[in-house]
Amino acid sequence: MKNENIPADVKSKSLKEARDEIDAILSKLENHQTKLSESINDYQRLIQLNKHMDDLFKKKFKEISEKKND
């Protein structure tokens, strides 16, 4: 998934906010509280949130590496 496919509301989340939303979605899916169509939407949202968190970690790693090299 390319970065431009991540919705703005996901991109604006902090790491904690993204993790909290992921936890809520996983809990909902694990408890079988949704219909299949909703589960598909939730799963797609999880992928977007996961990609966003991955991007945040990569950005932070790059910042740390640059500081270390200075």
C-alpha positions as CSV (number, residue, x, y, z in Angstrom):
1,M,0.0,0.0,0.0
2,K,1.5,3.3,-1.0
3,N,1.6,6.2,1.4
4,E,-0.9,8.3,-0.8
5,N,-3.5,5.6,-0.2
6,I,-3.6,6.3,3.5
7,P,-6.5,8.6,4.4
8,A,-5.7,12.0,6.0
9,D,-7.5,11.0,9.2
10,V,-5.1,8.1,9.6
11,K,-2.0,10.1,8.7
12,S,-2.9,12.7,11.3
13,K,-2.9,10.1,14.2
14,S,-0.1,9.8,16.7
15,L,1.4,6.5,17.3
16,K,-0.7,6.0,20.5
17,E,-3.9,7.0,18.7
18,A,-3.2,4.6,15.9
19,R,-2.4,1.8,18.3
20,D,-5.6,2.5,20.4
21,E,-7.7,2.3,17.3
22,I,-6.0,-0.9,16.2
23,D,-6.7,-2.4,19.6
24,A,-10.4,-1.4,19.4
25,I,-10.8,-2.9,16.0
26,L,-9.0,-6.1,16.9
27,S,-11.2,-6.5,20.0
28,K,-14.3,-6.0,17.9
29,L,-13.2,-8.5,15.4
30,E,-12.2,-11.1,18.0
31,N,-15.5,-10.8,19.7
32,H,-17.4,-11.5,16.4
33,Q,-19.4,-8.3,16.9
34,T,-19.5,-7.3,13.2
35,K,-21.0,-8.5,10.0
36,L,-18.7,-9.8,7.3
37,S,-19.0,-6.6,5.3
38,E,-18.0,-4.5,8.3
39,S,-15.2,-6.9,9.1
40,I,-13.7,-6.3,5.6
41,N,-13.8,-2.6,6.2
42,D,-12.3,-3.0,9.6
43,Y,-9.5,-5.1,8.1
44,Q,-8.8,-2.5,5.5
45,R,-8.6,0.1,8.2
46,L,-6.2,-2.0,10.1
47,I,-3.9,-2.3,7.1
48,Q,-4.0,1.5,6.7
49,L,-3.2,2.1,10.4
50,N,-0.4,-0.5,10.3
51,K,1.2,1.2,7.3
52,H,0.9,4.5,9.0
53,M,2.6,3.2,12.2
54,D,5.3,1.6,10.1
55,D,5.9,5.0,8.4
56,L,6.2,6.7,11.8
57,F,8.7,4.2,13.0
58,K,10.8,4.5,9.8
59,K,10.7,8.3,10.2
60,K,11.8,8.1,13.8
61,F,14.6,5.6,13.0
62,K,15.9,7.9,10.3
63,E,15.9,10.9,12.7
64,I,17.8,8.9,15.3
65,S,20.3,7.6,12.8
66,E,20.9,11.1,11.5
67,K,21.5,12.4,15.0
68,K,23.8,9.5,15.8
69,N,25.9,10.3,12.7
70,D,26.3,14.0,13.6
